[in-house]
Structure formats: structure tokens, C-alpha cells
């Protein structure tokens, strides 16, 4: 079940994701979703999303001639 959540986050990481929206989308209340996510990944949902965004940004900067600004 959490693979579906991680896949969704990977496909929508550029959007404004909230734990409330993610929990609702996958049928959990927000507090339960956050506890289950941390148990499954070792990170809070927002920590996971932040790390994913930083990794994607780093990969883009390495693969393109784009400037940081």
C-alpha cells in the first residue's frame, strides 16, 4: 500500500502536497497517515518530500546547463 503512496509522491512532488491531502487521498486520517508513513520510511511525509525535491533539483542541476537562479 505504501508503494502506491511513494509512487504518487514521486509523480506529484512538484505540487503543493500536504499530509492532510495525502492521508485523505489514501483513506487515512492525517495523524494515522503520518505515523504509518514514518514507520514505513523512517521519515515524516514532509521530510521525505523535501529530500525527494532536493534530490531531483540536484539531478537537474548536474544534467543541465541551467543556473540556480
C-alpha positions in Angstrom: 0.0 0.0 0.0 2.8 2.4 0.8 4.4 1.8 -2.6 1.3 3.4 -4.1 1.8 6.4 -1.8 5.5 6.7 -2.7 4.7 6.4 -6.4 2.1 9.1 -6.1 4.5 11.4 -4.3 7.2 10.7 -6.9 4.8 11.7 -9.6 3.5 14.8 -7.9 6.4 16.1 -5.9 6.3 19.5 -7.7 2.8 20.1 -6.5 1.8 21.5 -3.1 1.4 18.3 -1.2 0.1 18.2 2.4 -0.1 15.4 4.8 -3.8 16.1 5.1 -4.4 15.7 1.4 -2.2 12.6 1.1 -3.9 11.0 4.0 -7.3 11.7 2.6 -6.3 10.5 -0.9 -5.2 7.1 0.5 -8.0 6.7 3.1 -6.2 7.6 6.3 -6.7 10.4 8.8 -3.7 12.8 8.9 -2.3 11.7 12.2 -2.5 7.9 11.4 -1.1 8.5 7.9 1.9 10.4 9.4 2.6 7.6 12.0 2.3 4.8 9.3 4.5 6.8 6.9 7.2 7.2 9.5 7.0 3.5 10.4 7.4 2.5 6.7 10.1 5.0 5.7 11.8 6.3 8.9 10.9 9.8 7.8 7.9 12.1 8.2 6.0 12.6 4.9 7.2 16.2 4.6 10.8 15.2 5.3 10.5 12.6 2.6 9.0 15.1 0.1 11.7 17.7 0.9 14.5 15.2 0.4 13.0 14.0 -2.9 12.7 17.6 -4.1 16.3 18.3 -3.2 17.5 15.1 -5.0 15.5 16.0 -8.1 16.8 19.6 -8.1 20.4 18.3 -7.7 20.0 15.9 -10.5 18.6 18.7 -12.8 21.5 21.0 -12.0 24.0 18.3 -12.7 22.4 17.3 -16.0 21.6 20.7 -17.5 23.4 23.9 -18.1 20.8 25.7 -16.1 21.7 28.3 -13.4 20.5 28.1 -9.9 18.5 31.3 -10.2 
